[in-house]
Amino acid sequence: MSGLGQDRIHEIVHRHSLEQSARSIARAMHLSRRAVQRILDEHAAGREQGTPHPDMPRLRSSRGSAVDAHQEAITVFLNRYPNITVVRLLEELRALGYQGGYTVLRERVKELRSQTNTPLVQRFETAAGMQAQMDWAVYTLDFSTEGCRRVNLFSYVLGYSRRQYLRFTESQDFETLLREHVRAFEHLGGMAATCLYDNMKTVVDRWESGEPVYNVRFLAFAAHYGFRPLACWPRRPQTKGKVERPFQYVESNLLNGRTFSSLEHLNQTTQHWLANTADLRVHRETRKRPIDAHAEELPHLLPLPAAPYDTARFVYRTVDAEGMISYERNLYSAPWRLVGRMLPVRVTEEELILYDCRSLKEVGRHVLVSRHLKGQRQVSDAHRPSRNTREQEDVLRERFAELGETAVAFLEGLLRSHRDGKHQARKVLSLVSMYHGDDVRAAIERAVRYRAFSCNSLERILAVQARPRPPLDLLNEQYRPSISDDEPVGPRPTADYQELLEEPDDDDQPPQKDQ
């Protein structure tokens, strides 16, 4: 207002509110009548338009800036390249004719970036049985008997009832993902029609043209249970808020203030906590207990199939000279007669099962060693060589006969020349998994010709004359159909099919059933 102090201005306004005239106020306060009227007019205008606080600085009239002419170009650059530096932006604006300095541009960029607000996340609710959400969390826990180790928390939440399934695992691999899904479905009595996922490789291979390309193996699993996977947009975890937020509840309520002896103990406690705490609390969003809301949602869930999906993992492993196979840096015994063979191996959550590569019959079964243990050996006495020397030699002769008569002669010379001939013979059989069969036969023929009856001699010959082969070649050879090259199966003549094209006589018509 005027140059008068706020106390005198307030006094003028107060007197005017008491219906004193401007003349009497001016006379009483020793002011001119024009000054009093101007203060009253400014006060009336301020009441209509809003008067700034007396302590706030008055806005200065802007004189304009060199940046103003390039405001639109700056906005375009910031939208297209959000992380562009002011120095780099200055280079681009110079090319467009900008004459201003760096400092004023920096202040304008700072102002524009501060106006870019993160869009609000809109919470939405889904109908019963329509949607679930799944995610992983990773924790490092200090177990009293197993020590400090990292564990993974699988979480599956029904969107309507908020009832969830939780389990801690050693891994986030594909087989574990499927296995925990099956357990979640059984725990909840069914599954939602859709399930939200982030871009984990076990579910989403990649994105193309703005669309997710799903892992085909996971799609086969989803088709078995009838639900549809939905991938969230990359770097948009808020979409799965119903499964993300409960992790904080797990940390503050389940893990907080508790100690666990082992992973098994942790999962036992988790199941008890789900049933007696998480399911029975009143959810702050639904205002219902998850167990009660789940009873409403259960009739709307997809029913479980008659048979669960086989979540076992299948791998191939070669039996070494010691009669062992390796899986996750642990050793498991196999029948010694299968030395050098590549065996199909079925791995479940608790067992490792071996199958013969030709008959596909089960030949061994072991308890699976925990993933966090390394260098362990699981040996079955039934897999060890027989104590009957003659029986061992008969098995070796049978295996060497598969390589030809020369290989049998090599075996006989090996057994005569060395006290550990049977052990060396098993090492020779293991070479079949490293080299092509023709290369091994050629090396054996050369060793017999020069009477070099030892495994070391054979290895030296192969190292010079042959090249190791990839495991896929071994699979192709072991599973090649046993058809003689002397009797190939050729195409049948078309005349053999002619009678199928002729119309049958009436007498050849099958009798009609009485209607």
C-alpha positions, 0 to 999 in steps of 0.5 A: 500500500502506501509508505505508512506503517502497518499499524497506522494502516490498520488503524485507518481501516479499523476506524472506517469499519466503525463508520467514521468518514475519511474526513474525520479519520484524516483529521484525527490521525493528522493525514490528508484526506486523499491519503486516507481515501487511497488506503481505503480504496487499496484495502477494498481492492485487496479484499476482492482480488486477494492481498499478499501477506505483508511479510511476503516479497512483492513480485517484480515485473519480469523483463523477459529472458533470452531463454523464453524464446527457446522455451518450447525447444527446451521442453521438447529436449527434456521430454525426449531426453530426460537425463540430458545435461545442461551443457549438452542442452546448451550446445543444441540451443546454440545451434538454434540461435540461443544467445543467453548464458549457462546459468540462466539456462540451468535455472530454467531447466531446474524449474521445468524439471521440478514441475514434472510430477510422478503420475499418481498410482491409481488403486483398482479393485478386481472382481472375485476370481479375476486376478492374482499377483505373484512376485519374489523377494530376497532376504539374507537370514542368519540361521542358527544351524545353517549359518547366514545364507540368502533365501527367496520368498515366493508370494502369490496373492488373490486380488479380491480377498488378499489371501496369499501363499508364501514360501521361502526357497533356495532358488528362483529357477524355473522348476521352483517357480512352477512348483510353488505355483502348484502349492499356491493353487492347492493352498488357495483351492484354485487360481484366478483367471489372470495373474500379474508378473514383472519381467522375470526371465522365467515368465517373459522372454522379451518385449517386441513392439510393445508386447511381451513374448512369454516363455513358451514353457511357462505358457504350457504350464499356464495352459494346463491350469487355465489361467492367463499370465499378464506382464507388467510394463517394464520399470512399473512395479506399482502395477503389482501393489497388492503383492508388493506391499505385503512384503513390508508386512512380512518383514515387520511381523513375520521376520521381525523379532524371530530366529530360525534354525533352518530353512525348513523351520522358517517355512514351518513358522511361515505356514503357522503365521499365515494361518493364525495371523495373516489370514485372520487380521482385518485388511485395511483396504477390504475391511475384511479378514482375508480368510472370510473374503476368500470364502466369498472368492473361492466359488469364482476361482478356476478349479484345480485339474485332475492331475497336477503339472509335472514340475520336475527338471530333466537334464542329461549327465554322463557317467564318469570313469568312477561311475558318478554323475555331477549335478550342481557340484555334487556327485551321485552314483550310477550303475558302473556298467553305464560308464561313458553313457549319457543318462536322462536325469529327473530332478524333483524337489527331494530326489534325483532319479536316473534312467537308462539312456536306451530302455528309459527304465529307472536305474537309480534314485538318490536323495537330492543334496541341498542347493547350498551344500557343495562337494557332497557324494551320494553313493549306492552300494548297488551301483558299485562293481560286483566283487565277482571278478569274472562278472566284472570282466563279462560286463566290460567285454559286453561294453567293448564289443559295442565298439567292435572286435578290435576293442575286445582285443584291446580289452584283453591286452589291457587286462593282461598287461595291468593290474588295474586293467578293469579300472583303466577299461572304465576310463576307456569307456568314458572316452566314448562320451568325449569323442566320436565313436569312429575316432575312438575305434580308430585310436583303439586299432592304432593302439592294438597295432602297436600293442599300446595297451593302456588308457594313457596311450589311447588318450595320447592318440585321441589328443593328436588325431581326434577332436572332442565333440559337443554333448549334443552329438552324443545324444544324437548317436545314443538315441538314433533309431536302430535301423540297419543301413543294409535295409533302408525303409524307402517310399511305398509305390502309389499302387499300394494305395489305389484300393483305398481310393476305389468306392466299395461295392454295396456288398462291402458296405457295413451293416446299418444299425436299426434306428 
